[in-house]
Amino acid sequence: LHPDLDVSDIEAVKLLELKLNSILPIIKIDSVNDFSTKKFGIGIQDNKIVALFLDNADLHTYPDEINYFRHLKILSLHNTKLKGLPESIRQLQSLEALNIRDNNIEFLPESITTLQHLKIIDLGLNQLRLLPDNFGDLVSLSCLNLENNLLYCLPKTFKSLKKLKILNVFDNQIKMDLVVDLLPKNLLNCGIGGNCLSQTSMKSLKRFFKKKCAVHTQRKS
């Protein structure tokens, strides 16, 4: 590890490597939404570990050792066989991007809504049926991917996501007639295909957004 690395991060790496029985290499990170390729390792900026990628690791359960990384901004647990996240995730108060795509996650803890710096969440390809009631407390959220889940509704607080620009709910079980009024008016891009859509709901969506948002009912080829 880098000799000038924050002492608490050095200890955290040692504990997590012991838990995983694997060495975490240092990898390059370009941005907080750099989830395009699966990675395994840590990203360092200003002598602090700000990114942790455990993609494809055979985890099954969330390692508590992750919470020891006090400066973490990016966490990627893509395809790690997770079924859920613990309430203790609230300890990652610097987190800006969370990728837990392609797992078996059935629920999210209420504590995830306390992560006030969280801007990007990728929850695609899971087993979610509901979002936490206080999901609207994620005041910094700008990009949310919920495609290929089992969602049938959105929480009433969803419309409080004032900074949300990109929303993907493709291939869920959402009755769009019932959630139009819950969508934030500042959305710029919204994928809604593969849900319970009617002509009435499409008209309502067009009226609601007044051409300010690109509404997609089919995936781009």
C-alpha positions, 0 to 999 in steps of 0.5 A: 500500500501507499506509504502515506495512506491514511492510517485508518484506511491501512487497517481497514484494508488489512481487515477486509483482505483477511475477511476475503482471503484475497489481496486488494490491488490499487486500481485507477478510477476516473469518476464516481459513475465509473461502473462500465467494467467490473473491477476488483480493488481499491481506488486512492485519491489524496492519500485516502481510499475513496473507492472499493470495487469487489465486483464478482466476489463470492460474498453472499453477505455484506462484509462489515469491514467495508464500513471501516473505510471512512472516506469511501465515495464509490462502492461497487458490489456488482454480482456478489450474490448479496441478498440485502444491505445492513443498517450499518451502511449508514456509516458510509457518510461520504458515499457518492456512488453505490453499485449493487447491480445483479444480486438477489437483493430483496430489500433496502435498509431505512438507514440508506436514506441517511446517506446525504451525499449519494448521487448515483445508485445502480440497483438493476437486476435484483429482487426489490419489491419496495423502496424504503418509505423515506427514500425521498430523503436522498437529497443529492440523488441524480441518477437511479437505476431500478431496472429488472426488479419486482417493484409495483409502486414507488414511495410517496416521498419519491417526488422529493428527489429534487435533483433526480435527472435520470430514472430507469424503472424498465421491466418492473411491475409498476402501475404507472397510472398510480405513480405519475404524480410521484415522479420528480418534475426535474427529470430529464430522462425516464425509462418506463417500458416493461411496466403496466402502461396504458394510453391514459398513463402515457398521456398523463406522463406527457402532460406532467413533464411538458416535453422537458423529459425524454420518456422511453417505453422501449430500450435503445438497440 
